[in-house]
Amino acid sequence: MNNVIKWTATAVTLLGALLTSLQCIPENIYVLNLASVIWLVWAIRVKENSLIAVNLGLLGIYALGLIV
């Protein structure tokens, strides 16, 4: 299951990057938020503290982007 979560997060992150390069705003932020949530779930499951910190930070940054 962890492998499926990890590869799903990878695909969603790449989709978010593609949307960013195509300037699909704010869809890119929604997709990148989703990717961060999926990565966060995976990081918590495998107890990877550095990725937990990175993805919590990214979620905060992306949320700020939606508000501002």
C-alpha positions as CSV (number, residue, x, y, z in Angstrom):
1,M,0.0,0.0,0.0
2,N,2.8,2.4,0.8
3,N,4.2,1.9,-2.7
4,V,0.9,2.8,-4.2
5,I,0.6,6.0,-2.1
6,K,4.2,7.0,-2.9
7,W,3.7,6.6,-6.7
8,T,0.3,8.3,-6.6
9,A,1.9,11.3,-4.8
10,T,4.7,11.3,-7.5
11,A,2.2,11.4,-10.3
12,V,0.0,14.1,-8.7
13,T,3.1,16.2,-8.0
14,L,4.2,16.0,-11.7
15,L,0.7,16.9,-12.8
16,G,0.9,20.0,-10.5
17,A,4.2,20.9,-12.0
18,L,2.8,20.6,-15.5
19,L,-0.2,22.8,-14.6
20,T,2.2,25.4,-13.2
21,S,4.3,25.4,-16.4
22,L,1.1,25.8,-18.4
23,Q,0.0,28.6,-16.0
24,C,-3.2,26.9,-15.0
25,I,-3.9,29.0,-11.9
26,P,-5.4,28.2,-9.3
27,E,-5.8,24.6,-10.5
28,N,-2.0,24.0,-10.0
29,I,-2.2,25.0,-6.4
30,Y,-5.1,22.7,-5.7
31,V,-3.3,19.8,-7.4
32,L,0.0,20.6,-5.5
33,N,-1.9,20.8,-2.2
34,L,-3.4,17.3,-3.0
35,A,0.1,16.0,-3.8
36,S,1.4,17.4,-0.5
37,V,-1.4,15.7,1.4
38,I,-0.7,12.4,-0.2
39,W,3.0,12.7,0.5
40,L,2.2,13.7,4.1
41,V,0.1,10.6,4.5
42,W,2.9,8.4,3.1
43,A,5.5,10.1,5.3
44,I,3.4,9.6,8.4
45,R,2.9,5.9,7.6
46,V,6.6,5.3,7.1
47,K,7.6,7.7,9.9
48,E,9.8,9.9,7.7
49,N,10.1,13.1,9.7
50,S,11.9,15.2,7.1
51,L,9.2,14.6,4.6
52,I,6.5,15.3,7.2
53,A,8.1,18.7,7.9
54,V,8.6,19.5,4.2
55,N,5.0,18.7,3.3
56,L,3.5,20.5,6.3
57,G,5.5,23.5,5.2
58,L,4.4,23.1,1.6
59,L,0.8,22.9,2.6
60,G,1.1,26.1,4.5
61,I,2.8,27.8,1.6
62,Y,0.2,26.5,-0.9
63,A,-2.7,27.5,1.4
64,L,-1.2,31.0,1.6
65,G,-1.2,31.1,-2.2
66,L,-4.9,30.3,-2.3
67,I,-5.7,33.0,0.2
68,V,-3.6,35.8,-1.2
